[in-house]
């Protein structure tokens, strides 16, 4: 049996234009429907305040200290292994990269001991942070 070898094969092309369109529509759908939330590792119930100033409109890079009711510290959502001044100061230095002009926000639970908040403020003061903000929630108006 003799086979012909001089016969040319047909090139089969698959049109990918419609497949690419479908992929882009799916990508657009997922981008539009996705919500981005900022998750904290520590659960904090913020204290209430009747007088408060809203944060500045230019929310660039900042350093956030979160303190739980037990006095456990978290700097930019990174839990600290120890709750002492030296560990907190080192973590602030590392997260800020030495830039003390960055705004520093302290979010402490309403039941956090004062000593934990003072320790956070002391660490910020030792490093030279000048833009310090305490996070609170607006107090509900009292009914007569």
C-alpha positions in Angstrom: 0.0 0.0 0.0 1.4 3.3 -1.1 0.5 6.5 0.6 0.8 9.9 -1.0 3.1 12.2 0.8 3.0 15.2 -1.5 -0.5 16.2 -0.4 -0.6 19.4 1.7 -2.4 19.5 5.0 -5.1 22.0 5.6 -4.4 24.6 8.3 -7.2 24.7 10.7 -7.6 28.1 12.4 -9.7 28.8 15.4 -11.2 32.3 15.7 -10.4 33.4 19.2 -12.0 36.9 19.0 -15.3 35.9 20.5 -13.6 34.0 23.3 -11.5 37.0 24.2 -14.6 39.2 24.2 -16.3 36.8 26.7 -13.2 36.7 28.9 -13.1 40.5 29.0 -16.8 40.7 29.9 -16.3 38.2 32.7 -13.3 40.2 34.0 -15.3 43.4 33.9 -18.1 41.8 35.8 -15.9 40.5 38.6 -14.1 43.9 38.9 -17.4 45.8 39.2 -19.0 43.4 41.6 -16.1 42.9 43.9 -16.1 44.8 47.2 -12.9 45.6 48.9 -13.0 45.7 52.7 -10.2 46.5 55.1 -10.1 43.6 57.6 -8.5 44.0 61.0 -7.1 41.0 62.9 -8.2 42.5 66.2 -11.9 43.0 66.9 -12.2 46.5 68.4 -15.3 48.3 69.7 -14.4 52.0 69.4 -15.2 54.4 72.2 -17.8 57.1 71.6 -17.2 60.9 71.4 -19.6 63.7 70.9 -17.1 66.1 69.3 -15.0 64.7 66.5 -13.3 66.0 63.4 -13.5 63.9 60.3 -10.2 62.5 58.9 -8.3 64.5 56.3 -9.4 63.9 52.7 -5.9 62.9 51.5 -5.8 59.3 52.8 -2.4 58.3 51.6 0.0 56.0 53.4 -0.5 56.0 57.1 0.4 53.9 60.2 -2.5 52.4 62.2 -2.1 51.0 65.7 -5.0 48.9 66.9 -5.3 47.9 70.6 -7.7 45.2 71.7 -9.6 45.2 75.0 -6.9 42.9 76.4 -4.1 45.4 75.5 -2.8 43.4 72.5 -1.2 45.6 69.8 -1.5 45.4 66.0 0.5 47.7 63.7 -1.0 48.0 60.2 -2.8 44.6 60.8 0.3 42.8 61.9 -0.1 41.4 65.4 2.8 42.0 67.7 4.3 39.1 69.7 4.7 41.1 72.9 2.7 44.1 74.2 5.6 46.2 75.5 7.0 49.6 74.5 10.2 48.2 72.8 8.3 45.8 70.5 5.8 48.5 69.6 8.5 51.1 68.9 10.3 48.7 66.7 7.2 47.8 64.8 6.3 51.5 64.3 9.8 52.2 63.0 9.6 49.3 60.6 6.1 50.1 59.3 6.8 53.8 58.8 10.3 53.2 57.2 11.6 56.1 59.4 9.1 58.6 58.0 7.7 60.4 61.1 5.7 62.8 58.9 3.1 60.0 58.2 -0.2 60.3 60.0 -0.5 57.9 62.9 -3.9 56.6 63.9 -4.6 54.8 67.3 -7.8 52.7 67.4 -8.3 51.4 70.9 -11.2 49.3 72.2 -13.5 51.2 74.6 -12.5 48.8 77.3 -8.7 49.0 76.7 -6.7 49.9 79.8 -5.4 53.5 79.7 -1.9 52.2 80.1 -2.0 50.5 76.7 -3.1 53.7 75.0 -0.5 55.7 76.8 2.2 53.2 75.8 1.2 53.6 72.2 1.3 57.4 72.5 4.7 57.2 74.2 6.1 55.0 71.4 4.8 57.5 68.8 6.3 60.4 70.8 9.7 58.7 71.1 9.9 58.2 67.4 8.8 61.8 66.6 5.4 61.3 65.1 3.6 64.6 65.0 0.3 63.8 63.3 -1.5 61.7 65.9 -5.2 60.7 65.6 -7.5 58.8 68.0 -10.2 56.9 66.3 -13.7 57.0 67.9 -17.3 56.6 66.8 -19.9 59.3 67.0 -22.0 59.1 70.2 -25.8 58.6 69.7 -27.8 61.7 70.6 -29.5 61.4 74.0 -33.3 61.4 73.9 -35.1 63.8 76.2 
